[in-house]
Amino acid sequence: MKREERSALKSKIEAAIVKTTAELERLEEATKPIAPENAIGRVSRMDAINNRGVSEAALRSARRKLTNLKIALTKIDAENFGICARCKRPIAPARLMYMPESTECVRCADR
């Protein structure tokens, strides 16, 4: 991976960390318990509970992504960064720009 590609990727990772952190804050607010004394009606309450469940799944995913982005940021200057963890071939720069936390090439991730 070329120096300018690493620099652009590092900026992309840093921006993704900021964005994901903001998303985590929003999701944490959306997953707060729904108080039973809220007079929102039975059907609306069920919708709120269902939406909360969806938000909890998104929250778990965002936490995992944030962790992986932070790991990628610490390893970006390593010689083996951008090398597939399975087949040891280079990961396409376009994939890394799209998903900077990727540790596998498209072919290996698809398996």
Secondary structure, DSSP 8 states (H G I E B T S, - for coil): --HHHHHHHHHHHHHHHHHHHHHHHHHHHHTS---TT----HHHHHHHHHHHHHHHHHHHHHHHHHHHHHHHHHHTTSTTTTB-TTT--B--HHHHHH-TT--S-HHHHH-
